[in-house]
């Protein structure tokens, strides 16, 4: 994640290389069904968070997180914090597996993975 933030790759490509970005907090969801999602954003907001990136791991795990859409809607509604789905680019090995399984073969999943699905060369750098 830190490398992709520095290089502005994956979901961090939305930020200009001239724009300063800082990590002010980091946590896990707490495991299914995501108990930390109910209170962690409030703590992050106190620390100055403006945007929360949901980890690429939520997209590439098997199965991918079944709650990601809920988190994406809940956090902005409850805390007024912008959500970006993804951090680092999806590694090629994960792309190949999920592609073969048809995991992301819906319009909804295609939209969710889009910010983290760069070209093959970049995906290979993250293998």
NORMO-V373860 format. One record per helix or strand. SS is the DSSP state (H for helix, E for strand). FROM is the first residue (numbers start at 0). LEN is the number of residues. Records with the same first field share a line. If there is no record, write none. Layout:
SS = FROM-LEN + FROM-LEN
This chain:
H = 1-6 + 9-5 + 34-4 + 39-7 + 56-4 + 67-12 + 91-10 + 106-8 + 119-6
E = 50-4 + 81-4
